[in-house]
Amino acid sequence: MNTTHYEMAASSAALGTIGAFVGGLVIAGALVWAVRLGIRVRRREPGPPRTREPGPPRTREHPELPESGPVHETRQMREPDEVPRASDESQPLTPYELHASGSRRADNQQRRRWSRGSSGSFGGGGSGRT
């Protein structure tokens, strides 16, 4: 091998190193630009809602609670809603003949209570009722 091959190998390695360094600088610059853009956009957004402060009313940037107060969740016992049977067994049910949910409000709204002798939890092991 002569010196020309060594010089070519060294120059291609140097070009690859310089190319990787320049590519890293481009990526780092793009990340810095993206962070600065995000900071500028965030500064233009309205701030978080504030608690009521004494003094004159301010322009309302955020919604407030209704006069009736906060909306509370409701609890109800549910039971499975069976799929209706088609009047003609040869015709399939269409989507509008099905119910919107797989369960419906139960007629009995009394909560089931734990009874002595049961396992106490769903699948809790134990012998269950004896």
KOLGU-4560 file (N, C-alpha, C; in nm, 3 decimals, padded with zeros to 5 digits):
<recs>
<n_xx: 00.083 n_yy: -00.117 n_zz: 00.000 ca_xx: 00.000 ca_yy: 00.000 ca_zz: 00.000 c_xx: 00.088 c_yy: 00.124 c_zz: 00.000 mol: A seq: 1 type: MET>
<n_xx: 00.053 n_yy: 00.219 n_zz: -00.075 ca_xx: 00.135 ca_yy: 00.339 ca_zz: -00.079 c_xx: 00.069 c_yy: 00.452 c_zz: 00.001 mol: A seq: 2 type: ASN>
<n_xx: 00.135 n_yy: 00.562 n_zz: 00.009 ca_xx: 00.090 ca_yy: 00.673 ca_zz: 00.093 c_xx: -00.038 c_yy: 00.739 c_zz: 00.041 mol: A seq: 3 type: THR>
<n_xx: -00.068 n_yy: 00.724 n_zz: -00.084 ca_xx: -00.191 ca_yy: 00.784 ca_zz: -00.139 c_xx: -00.314 c_yy: 00.723 c_zz: -00.072 mol: A seq: 4 type: THR>
<n_xx: -00.310 n_yy: 00.590 n_zz: -00.054 ca_xx: -00.423 ca_yy: 00.523 ca_zz: 00.013 c_xx: -00.441 c_yy: 00.573 c_zz: 00.155 mol: A seq: 5 type: HIS>
<n_xx: -00.331 n_yy: 00.592 n_zz: 00.227 ca_xx: -00.339 ca_yy: 00.643 ca_zz: 00.365 c_xx: -00.396 c_yy: 00.784 c_zz: 00.370 mol: A seq: 6 type: TYR>
<n_xx: -00.353 n_yy: 00.865 n_zz: 00.277 ca_xx: -00.404 ca_yy: 01.002 ca_zz: 00.275 c_xx: -00.553 c_yy: 01.006 c_zz: 00.242 mol: A seq: 7 type: GLU>
<n_xx: -00.599 n_yy: 00.922 n_zz: 00.150 ca_xx: -00.740 ca_yy: 00.917 ca_zz: 00.116 c_xx: -00.823 c_yy: 00.866 c_zz: 00.234 mol: A seq: 8 type: MET>
<n_xx: -00.775 n_yy: 00.766 n_zz: 00.303 ca_xx: -00.847 ca_yy: 00.712 ca_zz: 00.418 c_xx: -00.855 c_yy: 00.816 c_zz: 00.529 mol: A seq: 9 type: ALA>
<n_xx: -00.749 n_yy: 00.888 n_zz: 00.552 ca_xx: -00.748 ca_yy: 00.991 ca_zz: 00.657 c_xx: -00.840 c_yy: 01.106 c_zz: 00.620 mol: A seq: 10 type: ALA>
<n_xx: -00.842 n_yy: 01.145 n_zz: 00.493 ca_xx: -00.927 ca_yy: 01.257 ca_zz: 00.454 c_xx: -01.075 c_yy: 01.219 c_zz: 00.461 mol: A seq: 11 type: SER>
<n_xx: -01.113 n_yy: 01.095 n_zz: 00.424 ca_xx: -01.254 ca_yy: 01.054 ca_zz: 00.432 c_xx: -01.298 c_yy: 01.042 c_zz: 00.578 mol: A seq: 12 type: SER>
<n_xx: -01.210 n_yy: 00.999 n_zz: 00.666 ca_xx: -01.243 ca_yy: 00.992 ca_zz: 00.809 c_xx: -01.260 c_yy: 01.133 c_zz: 00.865 mol: A seq: 13 type: ALA>
<n_xx: -01.176 n_yy: 01.224 n_zz: 00.823 ca_xx: -01.187 ca_yy: 01.362 ca_zz: 00.870 c_xx: -01.317 c_yy: 01.425 c_zz: 00.819 mol: A seq: 14 type: ALA>
<n_xx: -01.352 n_yy: 01.399 n_zz: 00.694 ca_xx: -01.477 ca_yy: 01.452 ca_zz: 00.641 c_xx: -01.597 c_yy: 01.394 c_zz: 00.715 mol: A seq: 15 type: LEU>
<n_xx: -01.596 n_yy: 01.267 n_zz: 00.748 ca_xx: -01.705 ca_yy: 01.205 ca_zz: 00.824 c_xx: -01.718 c_yy: 01.265 c_zz: 00.962 mol: A seq: 16 type: GLY>
<n_xx: -01.606 n_yy: 01.291 n_zz: 01.027 ca_xx: -01.607 ca_yy: 01.351 ca_zz: 01.161 c_xx: -01.662 c_yy: 01.493 c_zz: 01.154 mol: A seq: 17 type: THR>
<n_xx: -01.616 n_yy: 01.570 n_zz: 01.057 ca_xx: -01.665 ca_yy: 01.707 ca_zz: 01.042 c_xx: -01.815 c_yy: 01.707 c_zz: 01.009 mol: A seq: 18 type: ILE>
<n_xx: -01.860 n_yy: 01.614 n_zz: 00.924 ca_xx: -02.002 ca_yy: 01.604 ca_zz: 00.889 c_xx: -02.087 c_yy: 01.570 c_zz: 01.011 mol: A seq: 19 type: GLY>
<n_xx: -02.041 n_yy: 01.478 n_zz: 01.095 ca_xx: -02.116 ca_yy: 01.442 ca_zz: 01.215 c_xx: -02.122 c_yy: 01.560 c_zz: 01.312 mol: A seq: 20 type: ALA>
<n_xx: -02.013 n_yy: 01.634 n_zz: 01.324 ca_xx: -02.010 ca_yy: 01.750 ca_zz: 01.413 c_xx: -02.106 c_yy: 01.859 c_zz: 01.365 mol: A seq: 21 type: PHE>
<n_xx: -02.106 n_yy: 01.886 n_zz: 01.235 ca_xx: -02.196 ca_yy: 01.987 ca_zz: 01.179 c_xx: -02.342 c_yy: 01.941 c_zz: 01.194 mol: A seq: 22 type: VAL>
<n_xx: -02.370 n_yy: 01.814 n_zz: 01.171 ca_xx: -02.505 ca_yy: 01.762 ca_zz: 01.189 c_xx: -02.552 c_yy: 01.775 c_zz: 01.334 mol: A seq: 23 type: GLY>
<n_xx: -02.461 n_yy: 01.749 n_zz: 01.428 ca_xx: -02.495 ca_yy: 01.767 ca_zz: 01.570 c_xx: -02.526 c_yy: 01.911 c_zz: 01.603 mol: A seq: 24 type: GLY>
<n_xx: -02.450 n_yy: 02.004 n_zz: 01.546 ca_xx: -02.476 ca_yy: 02.146 ca_zz: 01.570 c_xx: -02.612 c_yy: 02.187 c_zz: 01.513 mol: A seq: 25 type: LEU>
<n_xx: -02.646 n_yy: 02.135 n_zz: 01.396 ca_xx: -02.776 ca_yy: 02.167 ca_zz: 01.335 c_xx: -02.890 c_yy: 02.116 c_zz: 01.424 mol: A seq: 26 type: VAL>
<n_xx: -02.878 n_yy: 01.994 n_zz: 01.472 ca_xx: -02.983 ca_yy: 01.937 ca_zz: 01.559 c_xx: -02.992 c_yy: 02.015 c_zz: 01.690 mol: A seq: 27 type: ILE>
<n_xx: -02.879 n_yy: 02.048 n_zz: 01.750 ca_xx: -02.880 ca_yy: 02.125 ca_zz: 01.875 c_xx: -02.943 c_yy: 02.262 c_zz: 01.853 mol: A seq: 28 type: ALA>
<n_xx: -02.910 n_yy: 02.327 n_zz: 01.741 ca_xx: -02.969 ca_yy: 02.457 ca_zz: 01.711 c_xx: -03.121 c_yy: 02.446 c_zz: 01.692 mol: A seq: 29 type: GLY>
<n_xx: -03.167 n_yy: 02.341 n_zz: 01.626 ca_xx: -03.311 ca_yy: 02.321 ca_zz: 01.607 c_xx: -03.382 c_yy: 02.300 c_zz: 01.740 mol: A seq: 30 type: ALA>
<n_xx: -03.320 n_yy: 02.226 n_zz: 01.832 ca_xx: -03.380 ca_yy: 02.205 ca_zz: 01.964 c_xx: -03.387 c_yy: 02.335 c_zz: 02.043 mol: A seq: 31 type: LEU>
<n_xx: -03.283 n_yy: 02.416 n_zz: 02.038 ca_xx: -03.285 ca_yy: 02.544 ca_zz: 02.109 c_xx: -03.393 c_yy: 02.634 c_zz: 02.050 mol: A seq: 32 type: VAL>
<n_xx: -03.406 n_yy: 02.637 n_zz: 01.918 ca_xx: -03.510 ca_yy: 02.718 ca_zz: 01.854 c_xx: -03.649 c_yy: 02.672 c_zz: 01.896 mol: A seq: 33 type: TRP>
<n_xx: -03.672 n_yy: 02.539 n_zz: 01.903 ca_xx: -03.803 ca_yy: 02.486 ca_zz: 01.939 c_xx: -03.838 c_yy: 02.522 c_zz: 02.084 mol: A seq: 34 type: ALA>
<n_xx: -03.740 n_yy: 02.517 n_zz: 02.174 ca_xx: -03.767 ca_yy: 02.553 ca_zz: 02.314 c_xx: -03.800 c_yy: 02.701 c_zz: 02.324 mol: A seq: 35 type: VAL>
<n_xx: -03.727 n_yy: 02.786 n_zz: 02.257 ca_xx: -03.755 ca_yy: 02.930 ca_zz: 02.263 c_xx: -03.892 c_yy: 02.962 c_zz: 02.203 mol: A seq: 36 type: ARG>
<n_xx: -03.929 n_yy: 02.895 n_zz: 02.094 ca_xx: -04.061 ca_yy: 02.914 ca_zz: 02.035 c_xx: -04.170 c_yy: 02.870 c_zz: 02.133 mol: A seq: 37 type: LEU>
<n_xx: -04.150 n_yy: 02.757 n_zz: 02.201 ca_xx: -04.246 ca_yy: 02.710 ca_zz: 02.300 c_xx: -04.263 c_yy: 02.807 c_zz: 02.415 mol: A seq: 38 type: GLY>
<n_xx: -04.154 n_yy: 02.868 n_zz: 02.458 ca_xx: -04.161 ca_yy: 02.967 ca_zz: 02.567 c_xx: -04.240 c_yy: 03.089 c_zz: 02.521 mol: A seq: 39 type: ILE>
<n_xx: -04.219 n_yy: 03.135 n_zz: 02.398 ca_xx: -04.292 ca_yy: 03.252 ca_zz: 02.347 c_xx: -04.442 c_yy: 03.222 c_zz: 02.336 mol: A seq: 40 type: ARG>
<n_xx: -04.475 n_yy: 03.103 n_zz: 02.288 ca_xx: -04.616 ca_yy: 03.066 ca_zz: 02.275 c_xx: -04.680 c_yy: 03.057 c_zz: 02.412 mol: A seq: 41 type: VAL>
<n_xx: -04.610 n_yy: 03.000 n_zz: 02.507 ca_xx: -04.664 ca_yy: 02.984 ca_zz: 02.643 c_xx: -04.689 c_yy: 03.119 c_zz: 02.710 mol: A seq: 42 type: ARG>
<n_xx: -04.605 n_yy: 03.217 n_zz: 02.682 ca_xx: -04.623 ca_yy: 03.350 ca_zz: 02.741 c_xx: -04.749 c_yy: 03.418 c_zz: 02.689 mol: A seq: 43 type: ARG>
<n_xx: -04.790 n_yy: 03.387 n_zz: 02.564 ca_xx: -04.909 ca_yy: 03.449 ca_zz: 02.507 c_xx: -05.038 c_yy: 03.385 c_zz: 02.557 mol: A seq: 44 type: ARG>
<n_xx: -05.033 n_yy: 03.266 n_zz: 02.616 ca_xx: -05.153 ca_yy: 03.198 ca_zz: 02.664 c_xx: -05.203 c_yy: 03.263 c_zz: 02.791 mol: A seq: 45 type: GLU>
<n_xx: -05.336 n_yy: 03.255 n_zz: 02.816 ca_xx: -05.388 ca_yy: 03.311 ca_zz: 02.941 c_xx: -05.340 c_yy: 03.229 c_zz: 03.060 mol: A seq: 46 type: PRO>
<n_xx: -05.328 n_yy: 03.297 n_zz: 03.174 ca_xx: -05.281 ca_yy: 03.230 ca_zz: 03.295 c_xx: -05.387 c_yy: 03.137 c_zz: 03.353 mol: A seq: 47 type: GLY>
<n_xx: -05.352 n_yy: 03.067 n_zz: 03.461 ca_xx: -05.447 ca_yy: 02.977 ca_zz: 03.525 c_xx: -05.558 c_yy: 03.056 c_zz: 03.594 mol: A seq: 48 type: PRO>
<n_xx: -05.674 n_yy: 02.995 n_zz: 03.616 ca_xx: -05.782 ca_yy: 03.068 ca_zz: 03.682 c_xx: -05.743 c_yy: 03.106 c_zz: 03.823 mol: A seq: 49 type: PRO>
<n_xx: -05.788 n_yy: 03.224 n_zz: 03.867 ca_xx: -05.756 ca_yy: 03.272 ca_zz: 04.001 c_xx: -05.878 c_yy: 03.259 c_zz: 04.090 mol: A seq: 50 type: ARG>
<n_xx: -05.853 n_yy: 03.253 n_zz: 04.218 ca_xx: -05.964 ca_yy: 03.254 ca_zz: 04.311 c_xx: -06.023 c_yy: 03.394 c_zz: 04.313 mol: A seq: 51 type: THR>
<n_xx: -06.143 n_yy: 03.404 n_zz: 04.362 ca_xx: -06.207 ca_yy: 03.536 ca_zz: 04.365 c_xx: -06.131 c_yy: 03.629 c_zz: 04.457 mol: A seq: 52 type: ARG>
<n_xx: -06.102 n_yy: 03.742 n_zz: 04.407 ca_xx: -06.028 ca_yy: 03.842 ca_zz: 04.486 c_xx: -06.121 c_yy: 03.959 c_zz: 04.515 mol: A seq: 53 type: GLU>
<n_xx: -06.102 n_yy: 04.025 n_zz: 04.627 ca_xx: -06.185 ca_yy: 04.141 ca_zz: 04.655 c_xx: -06.154 c_yy: 04.253 c_zz: 04.556 mol: A seq: 54 type: PRO>
<n_xx: -06.253 n_yy: 04.335 n_zz: 04.532 ca_xx: -06.233 ca_yy: 04.446 ca_zz: 04.440 c_xx: -06.328 c_yy: 04.438 c_zz: 04.324 mol: A seq: 55 type: GLY>
<n_xx: -06.308 n_yy: 04.524 n_zz: 04.226 ca_xx: -06.399 ca_yy: 04.525 ca_zz: 04.112 c_xx: -06.386 c_yy: 04.396 c_zz: 04.030 mol: A seq: 56 type: PRO>
<n_xx: -06.496 n_yy: 04.353 n_zz: 03.967 ca_xx: -06.487 ca_yy: 04.230 ca_zz: 03.886 c_xx: -06.398 c_yy: 04.251 c_zz: 03.765 mol: A seq: 57 type: PRO>
<n_xx: -06.321 n_yy: 04.149 n_zz: 03.734 ca_xx: -06.231 ca_yy: 04.155 ca_zz: 03.618 c_xx: -06.299 c_yy: 04.090 c_zz: 03.498 mol: A seq: 58 type: ARG>
<n_xx: -06.241 n_yy: 04.109 n_zz: 03.384 ca_xx: -06.297 ca_yy: 04.040 ca_zz: 03.267 c_xx: -06.279 c_yy: 03.891 c_zz: 03.290 mol: A seq: 59 type: THR>
<n_xx: -06.378 n_yy: 03.817 n_zz: 03.252 ca_xx: -06.375 ca_yy: 03.673 ca_zz: 03.280 c_xx: -06.302 c_yy: 03.601 c_zz: 03.168 mol: A seq: 60 type: ARG>
<n_xx: -06.184 n_yy: 03.551 n_zz: 03.201 ca_xx: -06.109 ca_yy: 03.472 ca_zz: 03.105 c_xx: -06.147 c_yy: 03.326 c_zz: 03.115 mol: A seq: 61 type: GLU>
<n_xx: -06.191 n_yy: 03.284 n_zz: 03.235 ca_xx: -06.219 ca_yy: 03.144 ca_zz: 03.260 c_xx: -06.362 c_yy: 03.130 c_zz: 03.313 mol: A seq: 62 type: HIS>
<n_xx: -06.424 n_yy: 03.018 n_zz: 03.285 ca_xx: -06.560 ca_yy: 02.999 ca_zz: 03.333 c_xx: -06.564 c_yy: 02.985 c_zz: 03.485 mol: A seq: 63 type: PRO>
<n_xx: -06.679 n_yy: 03.016 n_zz: 03.543 ca_xx: -06.697 ca_yy: 03.004 ca_zz: 03.687 c_xx: -06.805 c_yy: 02.902 c_zz: 03.715 mol: A seq: 64 type: GLU>
<n_xx: -06.816 n_yy: 02.863 n_zz: 03.843 ca_xx: -06.918 ca_yy: 02.767 ca_zz: 03.883 c_xx: -07.057 c_yy: 02.824 c_zz: 03.860 mol: A seq: 65 type: LEU>
<n_xx: -07.151 n_yy: 02.739 n_zz: 03.824 ca_xx: -07.288 ca_yy: 02.789 ca_zz: 03.810 c_xx: -07.345 c_yy: 02.827 c_zz: 03.947 mol: A seq: 66 type: PRO>
<n_xx: -07.454 n_yy: 02.905 n_zz: 03.944 ca_xx: -07.516 ca_yy: 02.951 ca_zz: 04.068 c_xx: -07.562 c_yy: 02.834 c_zz: 04.155 mol: A seq: 67 type: GLU>
<n_xx: -07.600 n_yy: 02.724 n_zz: 04.092 ca_xx: -07.649 ca_yy: 02.608 ca_zz: 04.167 c_xx: -07.537 c_yy: 02.532 c_zz: 04.237 mol: A seq: 68 type: SER>
<n_xx: -07.413 n_yy: 02.565 n_zz: 04.210 ca_xx: -07.300 ca_yy: 02.498 ca_zz: 04.274 c_xx: -07.239 c_yy: 02.393 c_zz: 04.182 mol: A seq: 69 type: GLY>
<n_xx: -07.141 n_yy: 02.319 n_zz: 04.235 ca_xx: -07.073 ca_yy: 02.221 ca_zz: 04.152 c_xx: -07.165 c_yy: 02.103 c_zz: 04.118 mol: A seq: 70 type: PRO>
<n_xx: -07.137 n_yy: 02.042 n_zz: 04.007 ca_xx: -07.214 ca_yy: 01.925 ca_zz: 03.965 c_xx: -07.156 c_yy: 01.805 c_zz: 04.038 mol: A seq: 71 type: VAL>
<n_xx: -07.244 n_yy: 01.727 n_zz: 04.098 ca_xx: -07.199 ca_yy: 01.610 ca_zz: 04.174 c_xx: -07.222 c_yy: 01.484 c_zz: 04.093 mol: A seq: 72 type: HIS>
<n_xx: -07.143 n_yy: 01.384 n_zz: 04.124 ca_xx: -07.162 ca_yy: 01.256 ca_zz: 04.057 c_xx: -07.280 c_yy: 01.183 c_zz: 04.119 mol: A seq: 73 type: GLU>
<n_xx: -07.341 n_yy: 01.096 n_zz: 04.044 ca_xx: -07.453 ca_yy: 01.018 ca_zz: 04.094 c_xx: -07.411 c_yy: 00.872 c_zz: 04.101 mol: A seq: 74 type: THR>
<n_xx: -07.468 n_yy: 00.802 n_zz: 04.199 ca_xx: -07.443 ca_yy: 00.659 ca_zz: 04.212 c_xx: -07.571 c_yy: 00.585 c_zz: 04.183 mol: A seq: 75 type: ARG>
<n_xx: -07.559 n_yy: 00.477 n_zz: 04.110 ca_xx: -07.675 ca_yy: 00.394 ca_zz: 04.086 c_xx: -07.629 c_yy: 00.253 c_zz: 04.060 mol: A seq: 76 type: GLN>
<n_xx: -07.714 n_yy: 00.161 n_zz: 04.096 ca_xx: -07.688 ca_yy: 00.021 ca_zz: 04.069 c_xx: -07.728 c_yy: -00.007 c_zz: 03.925 mol: A seq: 77 type: MET>
<n_xx: -07.645 n_yy: -00.080 n_zz: 03.855 ca_xx: -07.671 ca_yy: -00.113 ca_zz: 03.715 c_xx: -07.689 c_yy: -00.264 c_zz: 03.702 mol: A seq: 78 type: ARG>
<n_xx: -07.759 n_yy: -00.306 n_zz: 03.600 ca_xx: -07.774 ca_yy: -00.448 ca_zz: 03.570 c_xx: -07.760 c_yy: -00.466 c_zz: 03.420 mol: A seq: 79 type: GLU>
<n_xx: -07.723 n_yy: -00.588 n_zz: 03.378 ca_xx: -07.702 ca_yy: -00.608 ca_zz: 03.234 c_xx: -07.830 c_yy: -00.586 c_zz: 03.155 mol: A seq: 80 type: PRO>
<n_xx: -07.815 n_yy: -00.530 n_zz: 03.039 ca_xx: -07.926 ca_yy: -00.508 ca_zz: 02.949 c_xx: -07.914 c_yy: -00.611 c_zz: 02.837 mol: A seq: 81 type: ASP>
<n_xx: -08.007 n_yy: -00.701 n_zz: 02.834 ca_xx: -07.999 ca_yy: -00.811 ca_zz: 02.737 c_xx: -08.018 c_yy: -00.759 c_zz: 02.595 mol: A seq: 82 type: GLU>
<n_xx: -07.958 n_yy: -00.828 n_zz: 02.500 ca_xx: -07.974 ca_yy: -00.793 ca_zz: 02.359 c_xx: -08.113 c_yy: -00.836 c_zz: 02.316 mol: A seq: 83 type: VAL>
<n_xx: -08.190 n_yy: -00.748 n_zz: 02.254 ca_xx: -08.325 ca_yy: -00.786 ca_zz: 02.213 c_xx: -08.322 c_yy: -00.890 c_zz: 02.101 mol: A seq: 84 type: PRO>
<n_xx: -08.427 n_yy: -00.970 n_zz: 02.098 ca_xx: -08.439 ca_yy: -01.071 ca_zz: 01.993 c_xx: -08.507 c_yy: -01.010 c_zz: 01.870 mol: A seq: 85 type: ARG>
<n_xx: -08.462 n_yy: -01.051 n_zz: 01.755 ca_xx: -08.524 ca_yy: -01.005 ca_zz: 01.632 c_xx: -08.660 c_yy: -01.073 c_zz: 01.616 mol: A seq: 86 type: ALA>
<n_xx: -08.756 n_yy: -01.000 n_zz: 01.561 ca_xx: -08.890 ca_yy: -01.059 ca_zz: 01.544 c_xx: -08.884 c_yy: -01.174 c_zz: 01.444 mol: A seq: 87 type: SER>
<n_xx: -08.805 n_yy: -01.158 n_zz: 01.344 ca_xx: -08.786 ca_yy: -01.264 ca_zz: 01.246 c_xx: -08.642 c_yy: -01.312 c_zz: 01.259 mol: A seq: 88 type: ASP>
<n_xx: -08.625 n_yy: -01.438 n_zz: 01.296 ca_xx: -08.490 ca_yy: -01.490 ca_zz: 01.325 c_xx: -08.397 c_yy: -01.485 c_zz: 01.204 mol: A seq: 89 type: GLU>
<n_xx: -08.452 n_yy: -01.477 n_zz: 01.083 ca_xx: -08.366 ca_yy: -01.475 ca_zz: 00.965 c_xx: -08.306 c_yy: -01.337 c_zz: 00.940 mol: A seq: 90 type: SER>
<n_xx: -08.366 n_yy: -01.232 n_zz: 00.996 ca_xx: -08.317 ca_yy: -01.096 ca_zz: 00.976 c_xx: -08.224 c_yy: -01.057 c_zz: 01.093 mol: A seq: 91 type: GLN>
<n_xx: -08.106 n_yy: -01.001 n_zz: 01.065 ca_xx: -08.019 ca_yy: -00.955 ca_zz: 01.174 c_xx: -08.072 c_yy: -00.825 c_zz: 01.233 mol: A seq: 92 type: PRO>
<n_xx: -08.031 n_yy: -00.797 n_zz: 01.357 ca_xx: -08.067 ca_yy: -00.670 ca_zz: 01.421 c_xx: -07.986 c_yy: -00.557 c_zz: 01.358 mol: A seq: 93 type: LEU>
<n_xx: -08.048 n_yy: -00.444 n_zz: 01.343 ca_xx: -07.978 ca_yy: -00.327 ca_zz: 01.291 c_xx: -07.931 c_yy: -00.242 c_zz: 01.409 mol: A seq: 94 type: THR>
<n_xx: -07.834 n_yy: -00.152 n_zz: 01.389 ca_xx: -07.780 ca_yy: -00.074 ca_zz: 01.500 c_xx: -07.885 c_yy: 00.008 c_zz: 01.575 mol: A seq: 95 type: PRO>
<n_xx: -07.986 n_yy: 00.061 n_zz: 01.507 ca_xx: -08.084 ca_yy: 00.143 ca_zz: 01.578 c_xx: -08.179 c_yy: 00.058 c_zz: 01.663 mol: A seq: 96 type: TYR>
<n_xx: -08.178 n_yy: -00.074 n_zz: 01.644 ca_xx: -08.261 ca_yy: -00.161 ca_zz: 01.728 c_xx: -08.189 c_yy: -00.200 c_zz: 01.857 mol: A seq: 97 type: GLU>
<n_xx: -08.060 n_yy: -00.176 n_zz: 01.864 ca_xx: -07.982 ca_yy: -00.208 ca_zz: 01.984 c_xx: -07.984 c_yy: -00.090 c_zz: 02.080 mol: A seq: 98 type: LEU>
<n_xx: -07.958 n_yy: -00.115 n_zz: 02.206 ca_xx: -07.954 ca_yy: -00.009 ca_zz: 02.305 c_xx: -07.816 c_yy: 00.056 c_zz: 02.306 mol: A seq: 99 type: HIS>
<n_xx: -07.811 n_yy: 00.176 n_zz: 02.358 ca_xx: -07.686 ca_yy: 00.253 ca_zz: 02.356 c_xx: -07.581 c_yy: 00.196 c_zz: 02.451 mol: A seq: 100 type: ALA>
<n_xx: -07.624 n_yy: 00.131 n_zz: 02.559 ca_xx: -07.530 ca_yy: 00.083 ca_zz: 02.659 c_xx: -07.555 c_yy: -00.064 c_zz: 02.687 mol: A seq: 101 type: SER>
<n_xx: -07.457 n_yy: -00.131 n_zz: 02.740 ca_xx: -07.471 ca_yy: -00.271 ca_zz: 02.774 c_xx: -07.535 c_yy: -00.294 c_zz: 02.908 mol: A seq: 102 type: GLY>
<n_xx: -07.569 n_yy: -00.186 n_zz: 02.978 ca_xx: -07.634 ca_yy: -00.201 ca_zz: 03.108 c_xx: -07.744 c_yy: -00.097 c_zz: 03.122 mol: A seq: 103 type: SER>
<n_xx: -07.832 n_yy: -00.119 n_zz: 03.219 ca_xx: -07.941 ca_yy: -00.026 ca_zz: 03.244 c_xx: -07.956 c_yy: -00.007 c_zz: 03.393 mol: A seq: 104 type: ARG>
<n_xx: -08.031 n_yy: 00.093 n_zz: 03.432 ca_xx: -08.054 ca_yy: 00.122 ca_zz: 03.573 c_xx: -08.135 c_yy: 00.009 c_zz: 03.634 mol: A seq: 105 type: ARG>
<n_xx: -08.090 n_yy: -00.044 n_zz: 03.746 ca_xx: -08.159 ca_yy: -00.155 ca_zz: 03.812 c_xx: -08.284 c_yy: -00.104 c_zz: 03.882 mol: A seq: 106 type: ALA>
<n_xx: -08.385 n_yy: -00.188 n_zz: 03.890 ca_xx: -08.506 ca_yy: -00.152 ca_zz: 03.962 c_xx: -08.479 c_yy: -00.141 c_zz: 04.112 mol: A seq: 107 type: ASP>
<n_xx: -08.396 n_yy: -00.231 n_zz: 04.164 ca_xx: -08.362 ca_yy: -00.231 ca_zz: 04.306 c_xx: -08.233 c_yy: -00.151 c_zz: 04.324 mol: A seq: 108 type: ASN>
<n_xx: -08.241 n_yy: -00.037 n_zz: 04.389 ca_xx: -08.124 ca_yy: 00.049 ca_zz: 04.408 c_xx: -08.057 c_yy: 00.026 c_zz: 04.544 mol: A seq: 109 type: GLN>
<n_xx: -08.095 n_yy: -00.078 n_zz: 04.617 ca_xx: -08.031 ca_yy: -00.110 ca_zz: 04.744 c_xx: -07.894 c_yy: -00.171 c_zz: 04.717 mol: A seq: 110 type: GLN>
<n_xx: -07.793 n_yy: -00.119 n_zz: 04.789 ca_xx: -07.658 ca_yy: -00.172 ca_zz: 04.774 c_xx: -07.649 c_yy: -00.311 c_zz: 04.832 mol: A seq: 111 type: ARG>
<n_xx: -07.579 n_yy: -00.400 n_zz: 04.767 ca_xx: -07.556 ca_yy: -00.533 ca_zz: 04.823 c_xx: -07.461 c_yy: -00.520 c_zz: 04.941 mol: A seq: 112 type: ARG>
<n_xx: -07.493 n_yy: -00.585 n_zz: 05.048 ca_xx: -07.413 ca_yy: -00.580 ca_zz: 05.169 c_xx: -07.337 c_yy: -00.710 c_zz: 05.189 mol: A seq: 113 type: ARG>
<n_xx: -07.227 n_yy: -00.697 n_zz: 05.262 ca_xx: -07.148 ca_yy: -00.814 ca_zz: 05.297 c_xx: -07.225 c_yy: -00.895 c_zz: 05.398 mol: A seq: 114 type: TRP>
<n_xx: -07.222 n_yy: -01.025 n_zz: 05.382 ca_xx: -07.288 ca_yy: -01.111 ca_zz: 05.479 c_xx: -07.185 c_yy: -01.204 c_zz: 05.540 mol: A seq: 115 type: SER>
<n_xx: -07.206 n_yy: -01.236 n_zz: 05.666 ca_xx: -07.114 ca_yy: -01.322 ca_zz: 05.739 c_xx: -07.105 c_yy: -01.458 c_zz: 05.670 mol: A seq: 116 type: ARG>
<n_xx: -06.985 n_yy: -01.508 n_zz: 05.656 ca_xx: -06.963 ca_yy: -01.636 ca_zz: 05.591 c_xx: -06.926 c_yy: -01.624 c_zz: 05.445 mol: A seq: 117 type: GLY>
<n_xx: -06.936 n_yy: -01.505 n_zz: 05.388 ca_xx: -06.892 ca_yy: -01.491 ca_zz: 05.249 c_xx: -06.745 c_yy: -01.452 c_zz: 05.249 mol: A seq: 118 type: SER>
<n_xx: -06.683 n_yy: -01.457 n_zz: 05.133 ca_xx: -06.538 ca_yy: -01.435 ca_zz: 05.126 c_xx: -06.500 c_yy: -01.291 c_zz: 05.157 mol: A seq: 119 type: SER>
<n_xx: -06.588 n_yy: -01.196 n_zz: 05.139 ca_xx: -06.559 ca_yy: -01.057 ca_zz: 05.173 c_xx: -06.506 c_yy: -00.977 c_zz: 05.057 mol: A seq: 120 type: GLY>
<n_xx: -06.452 n_yy: -01.039 n_zz: 04.959 ca_xx: -06.408 ca_yy: -00.966 ca_zz: 04.841 c_xx: -06.430 c_yy: -01.054 c_zz: 04.720 mol: A seq: 121 type: SER>
<n_xx: -06.433 n_yy: -00.989 n_zz: 04.605 ca_xx: -06.457 ca_yy: -01.064 ca_zz: 04.483 c_xx: -06.335 c_yy: -01.148 c_zz: 04.452 mol: A seq: 122 type: PHE>
<n_xx: -06.350 n_yy: -01.278 n_zz: 04.452 ca_xx: -06.239 ca_yy: -01.369 ca_zz: 04.424 c_xx: -06.134 c_yy: -01.368 c_zz: 04.533 mol: A seq: 123 type: GLY>
<n_xx: -06.176 n_yy: -01.345 n_zz: 04.657 ca_xx: -06.080 ca_yy: -01.335 ca_zz: 04.766 c_xx: -06.033 c_yy: -01.467 c_zz: 04.821 mol: A seq: 124 type: GLY>
<n_xx: -06.063 n_yy: -01.577 n_zz: 04.756 ca_xx: -06.020 ca_yy: -01.706 ca_zz: 04.809 c_xx: -06.123 c_yy: -01.754 c_zz: 04.909 mol: A seq: 125 type: GLY>
<n_xx: -06.084 n_yy: -01.816 n_zz: 05.010 ca_xx: -06.180 ca_yy: -01.857 ca_zz: 05.114 c_xx: -06.282 c_yy: -01.957 c_zz: 05.065 mol: A seq: 126 type: GLY>
<n_xx: -06.358 n_yy: -02.008 n_zz: 05.157 ca_xx: -06.453 ca_yy: -02.113 ca_zz: 05.123 c_xx: -06.586 c_yy: -02.059 c_zz: 05.074 mol: A seq: 127 type: SER>
<n_xx: -06.612 n_yy: -01.929 n_zz: 05.095 ca_xx: -06.738 ca_yy: -01.871 ca_zz: 05.054 c_xx: -06.848 c_yy: -01.911 c_zz: 05.152 mol: A seq: 128 type: GLY>
<n_xx: -06.970 n_yy: -01.906 n_zz: 05.107 ca_xx: -07.081 ca_yy: -01.940 ca_zz: 05.196 c_xx: -07.084 c_yy: -02.090 c_zz: 05.219 mol: A seq: 129 type: ARG>
<n_xx: -07.099 n_yy: -02.126 n_zz: 05.344 ca_xx: -07.105 ca_yy: -02.271 ca_zz: 05.375 c_xx: -07.233 c_yy: -02.306 c_zz: 05.444 mol: A seq: 130 type: THR>
</recs>
